[in-house]
Amino acid sequence: MRLDSSMLTRRSIIVGAALFFVGCAGNESSGGEETTDDENDGANDTDPPNGESDGEQPEADDTDEAGSENGNPARGELTDMGDLTLTSPAFADGERIPEQYGYDAENMNPPLEIANIPKAAETLALVVDDPDAVEPAGKVWDHWIVWNVPTDLTTIPEGWDPDDATEGTNDFGEVGYGGPSPPDTEHRYRFKLFALDTDLGLPTETDADALGSAMEGHILEQTQLDGTYPA
């Protein structure tokens, strides 16, 4: 059968239109699932939260909530806990300790005033150390370690020789107080006071680490007084 040209033209248009719509439907179906290279790159380049890089973890903090270092309450900076306070009539907190209290001077402890001791406390303990000694000496230097201080003692006098408390061994290798003696420049000295719910049966060979271990779980309140001393 012979088809004229007009019929062929109409049939060609119909077939072409059908193929066009089929092609459009296929592109829409696949286009919704495609992700461009730029989008992929943007997803991979997203920084982790808090500015940490992939695979990195924040450094562990060796200081616990109470401010002690490595779990030992006698170490590190103290965070005040409770109403217990420690002051000195010889120097204000953060100010210079008078020269006569230095190791190479009269080597006697400065006077201290204690207030707001909790009623539940059985004894007090005191640690004096020098955190600035780490660079010249390789460690925090312990100057005075005292425990079993009576709770009715609210004034520690200058040059105190305790009869009713026990002193441990400082880093000069001596029992009792060893005054500031910075070898290089001005250092900061921490007077750390603890109110305990018990007394401690420790020998005079006890250092600050051993005292701190014995105090664990017995601290009711604590406070810190700072002073400086020049080289």
FENFEN-V840616 format. One record per helix or strand of 3 or more residues. SS is the DSSP state (hx for helix, st for strand). FROM is the first residue (numbers start at 1). TO is the last residue. If there is no record, write none. Layout:
# FENFEN-V840616
{{SS;FROM;TO} {SS;FROM;TO}}
This chain:
# FENFEN-V840616
{{hx;5;31} {hx;37;44} {hx;49;51} {st;85;87} {hx;99;101} {st;112;115} {st;123;130} {hx;133;137} {st;141;150} {st;187;196} {hx;208;215} {st;219;229}}
